[in-house]
Structure formats: C-alpha cells, structure tokens
Amino acid sequence: MQQDVVCEFRPYESCSPFTAVEEYSAENQGFEVFPNPARANAPLSLRWDGMDVEQVNIFDLHGRLTSQHMPVPGANNLDVRIETPGIYWVYLHGQGRSRAEKVVVWGQ
C-alpha cells in the first residue's frame, strides 16, 4: 500500500512522510547540533536543554533509522559520528516530546 504525502508550502516548516515535527518551531529551541555541516566520520556534538532526553535517533532522508543512542540519564549532551555523507534528521525523544534538527554531512 503506497501512502501519498501532501505538503503545503509553509516557510520554516518541514514536511516529511515519516514525521510531523516542525524543524523551526519554538519547541526546538534549546537543541543544537554542531558542527553543521559536519565532515563524515568526525565527531558531531548534540547539546540540549529543557528536557530529559531518553533516546536519540538519526534518520536519513529516506526515513531509514541509521543509528540510535541512549544518553546517560540527566545528561544534556552526546557526541555521535555519521559515517556516510548525506542529509540527516537527528531526533531527541523524552518526556513525551520530540525535537528535531537537520544535519548535513559532507565527504571524507
């Protein structure tokens, strides 16, 4: 069964077949990914505040889960590596909420 995705043009919002998280919503403030763009296989630092993060998921543009991380309880940062160049979505999950940031990873 194929699912059609319909998107309206709304500046500063993201439309994706696998999520409804808005990229630039006020709720995403307090979450940063750096450096962005990042070099493939180099450390990528995630920093957040305002929520207890239980899980970090990284998806490629096709909606495939590429990695999953469980931060130390109470932590407000995590360093990860993405090996393959491309565009990714990094999602923080915790306390019944989610935050997302887009990350560009370039060649090695």
N, C-alpha and C positions, 0 to 999 in steps of 0.2 A: 504494500500500500504506500503510495507516494503522497507526501504531505506538501501542499503548496504553502509558501511563505509569502505573505503580503506585507509590504513595508510602505508606510507613508514617509514622505520626506519631512523630517523634523530635525533642524540643526541641533547639534550637541547631543543627539541620542543615537543609540546603537540598535540595529535590528538584526537579529540572528535567528537561525532556525532552531538553535538548541538552548536559548536562554532569553530572558526578558529583562536582563539587568541593563540599566542605563549607564553608559560609560561616563558621562559628565554630571551625574546627579549630585546634589548636595550630600547625599548619604555616603558617597565615595570619598569625600574629603577626609584626610587623615590616613590615606593609604597611598604610598608611593613605591615605585619600582625604579631602581637606578643601578647602573646607567641605562638609559633608554633613549636611543637604540643601544643594544648591547652586542658584544662580539660573541660568536658561538663558542661554547665551552668555557667561557670566562665567568667568574662569579657574578651573580645577579642578586642584588640585595633588595629584600622586601621589608618595608617598615610600615607599621600601622599604629593607630591609637583609637581609643573609643570603643573597642570591642575585644572580647576574649576569643581569639581565633582557635578553632578546634581542628581545622583542616584547610590545606591549600591545594588547589587543583590547577593544573596547567593544561589548557586545551589548544590544539592547533586550529587553523581557520576552517577545517572540515568538521570540527566538533569532536575530534578524537582526543580522549584523555591521554596526554603524553607523560605526565608524572603527577604523583600525589604525595603530599608531605603532611606530617602531623607535628606541628610546632610544640615545643615544651609548654605545658600549661602556664599561663601568666606571662609568657614571652610577648614581645612586641616587634620582633624581627626574625628573619630567616634568610639564609643565603642558599641559593639554588644555582644549578647550571642547566642550560638548554644547549644541547649538542648540535642540533640541525638548524641552519638559517631558515627564517620564515617569520610570520606574524603569529603571535600567540595571545591568548587571554589568560590572565592569572586571576583566579577567584579565591577570595578568603571566605570561609564559612564559619559561623559561630553565633551562638545566642539566637538562633532562628533567623539570622540575617546573612546577607552576602554582599560583598564588594568586589568590583572587577576593575582591572586595568589592562589596557592593550600594550603589548611589548613587541618591538621589532628586534629581531636577532639577525645579524649580518654575518657574512662569510668568515672562514677561519683564517 
